[in-house]
Amino acid sequence: MGGISIWQLLIIALIVVLLFGTKKLRSLGSDLGGAVKGFKNAMSPEEETKSIENNAAKRESAEATEKKPESKDKEQA
């Protein structure tokens, strides 16, 4: 009995639509969706950048270990 029924929610929704209008609510929804999408995109590349940097560091260390034997061969020749 203490909860909000579906009819009360419909009346609240009707009042909100009458106050703000459908066009303003639609633009508000698209703005909110764009903000959430932008936030997700801002968070994702940071993680991808970190993984790319880690992979680059691993490659550099692997290349450095490969170059060491070559330098020894050049010294022996």
C-alpha positions as CSV (number, residue, x, y, z in Angstrom):
1,M,0.0,0.0,0.0
2,G,2.9,2.3,0.6
3,G,4.3,2.0,-2.9
4,I,3.6,4.0,-6.0
5,S,1.1,2.5,-8.4
6,I,1.3,2.5,-12.2
7,W,-1.5,5.1,-12.3
8,Q,0.4,7.5,-10.1
9,L,3.5,7.1,-12.3
10,L,1.4,7.8,-15.4
11,I,0.0,11.0,-13.8
12,I,3.5,12.2,-12.9
13,A,4.7,11.4,-16.5
14,L,1.7,13.4,-17.9
15,I,2.5,16.4,-15.7
16,V,6.1,16.3,-16.7
17,V,5.3,16.2,-20.4
18,L,2.8,19.0,-20.0
19,L,5.3,21.2,-18.2
20,F,8.4,20.6,-20.4
21,G,6.9,19.5,-23.7
22,T,8.0,16.5,-25.8
23,K,10.6,18.3,-27.8
24,K,12.5,19.5,-24.8
25,L,12.3,16.1,-23.2
26,R,13.5,14.4,-26.4
27,S,16.5,16.8,-26.6
28,L,17.2,16.3,-22.9
29,G,17.3,12.5,-23.4
30,S,19.6,12.8,-26.4
31,D,21.9,15.1,-24.6
32,L,22.1,12.7,-21.6
33,G,22.7,9.8,-23.9
34,G,25.5,11.7,-25.7
35,A,27.1,12.6,-22.4
36,V,27.1,8.9,-21.3
37,K,28.5,7.8,-24.6
38,G,31.2,10.5,-24.4
39,F,32.1,9.4,-20.9
40,K,32.4,5.7,-22.0
41,N,34.6,6.7,-24.9
42,A,36.8,8.8,-22.7
43,M,37.3,5.9,-20.3
44,S,37.9,3.3,-23.0
45,P,40.9,4.8,-24.9
46,E,42.7,5.3,-21.6
47,E,42.7,1.5,-21.0
48,E,43.5,0.8,-24.6
49,T,46.4,3.3,-24.5
50,K,47.8,1.6,-21.4
51,S,47.7,-1.8,-23.1
52,I,49.3,-0.3,-26.2
53,E,52.1,1.2,-24.1
54,N,52.6,-2.1,-22.3
55,N,52.8,-3.9,-25.6
56,A,55.3,-1.3,-27.0
57,A,57.5,-1.7,-23.9
58,K,57.5,-5.5,-24.3
59,R,58.5,-5.2,-28.0
60,E,61.3,-2.7,-27.1
61,S,62.6,-5.1,-24.5
62,A,62.4,-8.0,-26.9
63,E,64.2,-6.0,-29.6
64,A,66.9,-5.0,-27.1
65,T,67.6,-8.6,-26.2
66,E,67.7,-9.5,-29.8
67,K,70.2,-6.7,-30.6
68,K,72.6,-7.8,-27.9
69,P,73.8,-11.0,-29.6
70,E,74.2,-9.2,-32.9
71,S,76.5,-6.6,-31.3
72,K,78.6,-9.5,-29.9
73,D,78.8,-11.0,-33.4
74,K,80.0,-7.7,-34.8
75,E,82.7,-7.4,-32.1
76,Q,84.0,-10.9,-32.9
77,A,84.2,-10.2,-36.6
